[in-house]
Amino acid sequence: MVNASEVVSEDSADAPPPGTLTLARGLDILRAVGHGATNLNEVSAAAKIGKSAAQRMVKLLVQRGFLRSTHGTDFSLGPALIELGFHALYQSPVPVIAKPILEELARKYQDTVHLAVEDEAQVLYVDKVPGTRGAQMRSRVGQRMPLSRTGIGKALLLDTPERWEAAFDSESPVEQATHQTKEAFLSRMKTYANEGIALDLEDNEPGIRCVAAPIRDGSGQIIAAISMSATNPYMPDERMKALKSVMGSTAAQISRKLGYSGKTF
């Protein structure tokens, strides 16, 4: 007898391939816990699966170390995911190559430095070197943010003007609750594309500004970006202007180590 909760419409664009429904539900549970579900009711609702099926899958995921559970509740991601996450991070050459360069950049300028890639049409932070002055940035490794609001997201979009408007439109009304209008965003993106550098002028977080630059691979494609962020007192217009060349040359240094031999900043 087929569980009604496991029936998926063949017309659904998100329908898993035949024979993989159980795996898909398990992955949905992991994602639900990663997004804050901490008990069976929350997991069941977020993963859109019956409680009995969710309970069985959670039990297996706990046994295999993919989830943690205290007294059958208080779910959290487990050590197996942490281990796999580090393997995934360092199987990409970008974080490995960029790490010492970013650490030196943060040490020299005392501000927070980020490395990010685009994933699922969002910014995904893959490294962060905290600064030694000013307020602590709320960003963290593994966090996702909108492409059009962050400086580093804008840098990831520099080569694809056909995507700019869609990137802005994809944000929810809450995410668009900022002084940045679509017209202003598109105008700024044209300037940033010409300069090869993108800015965050408190678009993402009040009081925080940043300068960002794209990283390219051997084919010239933008595959990542770096940014330097600081609170307003440490990031006046004059300093942001001066940091454009710093961030551009740093991104170019990383790009060359990845095989890029084209025009640099």
Secondary structure, 3 states (H helix, E strand, C coil): CCCHHHCCCCCCCCCCCCCCHHHHHHHHHHHHHHCCCCCHHHHHHHHCCCHHHHHHHHHHHHHCCCEEEECCEEEEECHHHHHHHHHHHHHCHHHHHHHHHHHHHHHHHCCEEEEEEEECCEEEEEEEECCCCCCCCCCCCCCEECCCCCHHHHHHCCCCHHHHHHHHHCCCCCCCCCCCCHHHHHHHHHHHHHHCCEEEECCCCCCEEEEEEEEECCCCCEEEEEEEEEEHHHCCHHHHHHHHHHHHHHHHHHHHHCCCCCCCC
